[in-house]
């Protein structure tokens, strides 16, 4: 092979005698040295990939630690044991990124017919379902529906007259504000609560049940009520001395989940009768039922 190379070079280039020694050295180096071994290209690519994986893994490991450090120190970790703690739960609650907040009220209302001293008298409780679909976006159309469910509980009176206790087409009024679009402001928030202790919860009923009362506004009402020593908290049940209205608050969320209102003064219903019994549930959803 060396001889063939010499013949080819001599044909291409005229070699001067002075160059014989230098060419001889180059030929010897070409055929005697072992070529340096190059690392395959895939080795560099694999090393780069390993570095990326290591860096990514480091970020994944460190990310939860950073979140734990950034978490608010005031975040409650136990159920509320007072109205004040329930208010804090509401203030720290986050609203999910949903299109609607759906609030459902299941209501039992006491109705009567005739006069209690006559044979033509009867009283019963009828059930209603009230649904409110509250858009989270501004300018969204608010949907409210109220209808009897057919639920029926006899209270007292002539059995022959119980069937005459009819259910009105629309249920009781639980709050006084009407809005067609969002945002909506609960009007009772502009009025101060009564100074009569036993009527404070009754007076705050519209604020606490209204779907338009924000968490912050409801929390402020909790603290206002808590300032009155006549109002008591018992594992989520809020009542007042001598009052006829009480509320149930979920200690885990701070939300109002129910209320009970005894018969009003002057009512023809028997003493001790529950006039209104309300159960409230909440959900966040992207779908609104028609």
C-alpha positions in Angstrom: 0.0 0.0 0.0 2.9 2.3 0.8 4.4 1.8 -2.6 1.1 2.6 -4.4 0.8 5.8 -2.4 4.3 6.9 -3.4 3.6 6.3 -7.0 0.4 8.3 -6.8 2.1 11.2 -5.1 4.9 11.2 -7.6 2.5 11.5 -10.5 0.6 14.4 -8.8 3.5 16.4 -7.4 7.1 16.8 -8.4 9.2 16.0 -5.3 12.4 17.8 -4.8 15.4 15.9 -3.5 15.4 18.1 -0.3 11.9 16.9 0.5 12.7 13.1 0.5 13.6 13.1 4.2 10.5 15.0 5.3 8.2 12.8 3.2 9.8 9.7 4.6 9.0 10.8 8.1 5.4 11.6 7.2 4.9 8.2 5.6 6.3 6.5 8.6 4.1 8.4 11.0 1.0 7.7 8.8 1.5 3.9 8.8 2.9 3.4 12.3 0.8 5.6 14.7 -2.4 4.3 16.1 -5.2 6.8 15.3 -6.8 8.5 18.4 -10.2 7.0 19.3 -13.0 9.4 19.2 -16.0 9.2 21.5 -19.2 8.3 19.6 -21.5 11.3 19.2 -24.3 9.5 21.1 -22.2 9.6 24.2 -22.3 13.4 24.3 -26.1 13.4 23.6 -26.7 10.9 26.4 -24.6 12.9 28.9 -26.6 16.0 28.0 -29.9 14.1 28.5 -28.7 12.8 31.9 -27.9 16.4 32.9 -31.4 17.6 31.9 -33.0 14.7 33.9 -30.9 15.5 36.9 -31.8 19.2 36.8 -35.5 18.4 36.2 -35.6 16.0 39.1 -34.1 18.5 41.4 -36.8 21.0 40.5 -39.5 18.4 41.2 -38.1 17.6 44.5 -37.7 21.1 45.7 -41.0 22.5 44.5 -43.2 21.0 47.3 -40.8 22.3 49.9 -41.2 25.8 48.5 -45.0 25.6 48.6 -45.0 24.4 52.2 -42.8 27.4 53.1 -45.1 29.8 51.3 -48.3 28.5 52.9 -50.1 31.0 55.1 -49.2 30.6 58.8 -52.8 31.5 59.8 -54.5 28.7 57.8 -56.8 26.8 60.2 -56.0 23.1 60.7 -59.0 22.2 63.0 -62.8 22.7 62.8 -64.2 26.0 64.1 -65.1 26.2 67.8 -66.7 29.6 67.7 -68.3 32.2 65.4 -64.9 34.0 65.2 -63.1 30.9 64.0 -65.9 30.2 61.5 -65.4 33.7 60.1 -61.7 33.0 59.6 -62.5 29.9 57.7 -64.8 31.9 55.3 -62.2 34.6 54.8 -59.5 32.1 53.8 -61.7 29.9 51.6 -60.7 29.9 47.9 -63.3 30.0 45.1 -62.7 27.2 42.5 -62.4 28.3 38.8 -66.0 27.2 38.0 -68.7 29.0 35.9 -71.4 28.7 38.5 -72.1 28.5 42.2 -75.2 26.4 42.8 -77.0 26.8 46.1 -79.9 24.6 47.0 -82.4 25.3 49.8 -84.7 22.5 50.9 -87.4 24.2 53.0 -90.2 22.9 55.2 -92.9 25.5 55.8 -95.8 25.2 58.2 -99.2 26.2 56.8 -102.7 26.1 58.3 -106.3 26.5 57.2 -109.4 27.5 59.2 -109.6 28.4 62.9 -108.0 26.2 65.6 -111.1 26.1 67.8 -113.3 24.7 64.9 -113.5 21.3 63.4 -112.6 22.9 60.0 -109.0 23.5 60.9 -105.8 21.7 60.0 -102.1 22.5 59.9 -99.2 20.8 58.0 -95.7 21.3 56.8 -95.1 21.3 53.0 -91.7 21.0 51.3 -90.1 23.3 48.7 -86.9 23.3 46.7 -85.2 26.5 45.9 -82.3 26.5 43.5 -80.0 29.5 42.7 -77.4 29.4 39.9 -75.0 32.2 40.4 -72.5 32.9 37.6 -69.0 33.7 38.7 -68.4 36.1 35.8 -69.7 39.6 35.8 -72.8 40.3 33.7 -73.9 36.6 34.0 -77.7 35.9 34.1 -78.8 34.6 37.6 -81.3 31.8 37.6 -83.6 31.2 40.5 -86.4 28.5 40.8 -88.8 27.6 43.6 -91.3 24.8 43.5 -93.1 22.4 45.9 -91.7 18.9 46.0 -94.9 17.2 47.2 -93.4 16.6 50.6 -96.2 16.8 53.3 -96.1 16.4 57.1 -99.4 16.6 59.1 -99.2 18.8 62.3 -102.6 18.9 63.8 -106.3 19.4 63.1 -109.0 17.5 61.3 -107.9 14.7 59.1 -110.6 15.6 56.6 -109.2 19.1 56.3 -105.5 18.1 55.9 -105.8 17.6 52.2 -107.1 21.2 52.0 -103.8 22.6 53.1 -102.5 23.6 49.7 -98.9 24.3 48.7 -98.4 27.7 47.1 -96.7 27.6 43.8 -93.7 29.5 45.1 -91.9 28.8 48.4 -91.2 31.2 51.3 -89.1 34.3 50.8 -85.7 33.6 52.5 -84.0 36.9 51.5 -85.3 40.2 50.2 -82.9 40.9 47.3 -83.6 40.3 43.6 -81.0 40.6 40.9 -81.1 39.6 37.2 -77.3 39.6 36.6 -74.0 39.5 38.5 -72.6 41.1 40.6 -75.5 41.4 43.1 -75.4 43.1 46.5 -77.5 41.8 49.4 -79.5 44.8 50.5 -80.0 43.8 54.1 -76.2 44.3 54.6 -76.8 48.1 54.5 -79.1 47.9 57.5 -77.8 47.6 61.1 -78.7 44.6 63.2 -81.3 45.2 65.9 -80.2 46.1 69.4 -82.7 43.5 70.8 -80.5 40.5 71.6 -83.2 37.8 71.2 -84.0 39.2 67.7 -80.5 39.4 66.4 -80.4 36.1 64.6 -83.9 36.6 63.2 -82.7 40.0 62.0 -79.6 38.5 60.4 -81.4 35.7 58.7 -81.6 37.4 55.3 -77.8 38.2 55.4 -76.9 34.6 56.3 -79.2 32.8 53.9 -78.9 35.1 50.9 -76.9 33.6 48.0 -75.6 37.2 47.3 -73.8 37.6 50.6 -70.1 37.1 50.0 -67.8 35.1 52.3 -66.2 38.3 53.6 -69.6 39.9 54.3 -70.9 36.8 56.0 -67.7 36.6 58.1 -68.2 40.2 59.2 -71.8 39.3 60.3 -70.5 36.4 62.3 -68.1 38.7 64.2 -70.9 41.2 64.8 -73.1 38.5 66.2 -70.2 37.0 68.3 -69.9 40.4 70.0 -73.3 39.8 71.7 -73.0 37.6 74.8 -76.5 36.4 74.4 -75.6 34.5 71.3 -74.2 31.0 71.8 -72.1 28.5 69.8 -72.6 24.8 70.4 -70.6 22.7 68.0 -71.9 24.6 65.0 -75.4 25.4 66.3 -75.9 29.2 66.9 -78.8 30.3 69.1 -79.7 33.2 71.3 -81.5 33.4 74.7 -85.2 33.7 74.2 -85.0 33.8 70.4 -87.0 31.8 67.9 -84.4 31.6 65.2 -81.3 29.4 65.2 -78.6 28.5 62.6 -76.4 25.6 61.8 -72.9 26.3 60.6 -70.5 23.7 59.3 -67.4 23.8 61.6 -65.3 22.5 58.8 -66.1 25.2 56.2 -67.8 28.0 58.1 -70.8 27.9 55.8 -74.4 28.1 56.9 -76.0 24.7 56.3 -79.4 25.2 57.9 -81.7 27.3 60.0 -84.8 26.7 62.1 -87.5 29.4 62.8 -90.3 28.8 65.3 -93.8 30.1 64.7 -94.2 33.9 64.7 -96.1 35.7 67.4 -99.8 35.6 66.8 -99.6 32.6 64.6 -102.5 30.1 64.7 -100.0 27.2 64.7 -99.6 25.1 67.9 -97.0 26.3 70.4 -93.6 24.9 69.7 -94.3 24.3 66.0 -91.4 24.8 63.6 -92.5 27.4 61.1 -89.5 27.2 58.8 -86.8 24.5 58.6 -84.1 25.2 56.0 -81.2 22.9 54.8 -78.6 24.6 52.5 -76.1 22.9 50.2 -73.4 24.4 48.0 -71.5 23.3 44.9 -69.2 24.8 42.2 -70.0 23.6 38.7 -69.5 24.4 35.0 -73.0 23.1 34.1 -76.3 24.7 34.9 -79.4 22.6 34.8 -82.3 24.0 32.8 
